[in-house]
Amino acid sequence: MTDSRPPSPSSGTAGTTTTGSHGVAALFSHGRLTVIPRKQARRRQVLAHLGETLFASGRTYTEPEVNEALLTVHEDCAALRRYLVTGGYLVRTRDGRSYRRAESAAGPLAS
């Protein structure tokens, strides 16, 4: 039996590799996202980071699994889930029952 839980954030910043006051790490405290950025460019950085660190490539997730993963970093999992889908970081089936990480980590709105 395999573990179906999403990867958990590590070392306090969900695996953040960007450092400095302008990096994604600056938006995390004790592994939690302190605020969802209002500026679109900054939000895209956070969404790309969350998509890459919380969701494994090639794996399908149910909505409760997506919510559980997002709740590890922020209490507003619905907003984060919506931003991840509309930003192209997660792909949702038409019936809304399953999600998977988009193949392109940058998302379609990054260009």
Secondary structure, DSSP 8 states (H G I E B T S, - for coil): ----S-----TTTTT----STTSGGGGEETTEE----SSHHHHHHHHHHHHHHHS-TT-EEEHHHHHHHHHTT-S-HHHHHHHHHHTTSEEE-TTSSEEEE-S-TT-GGG-
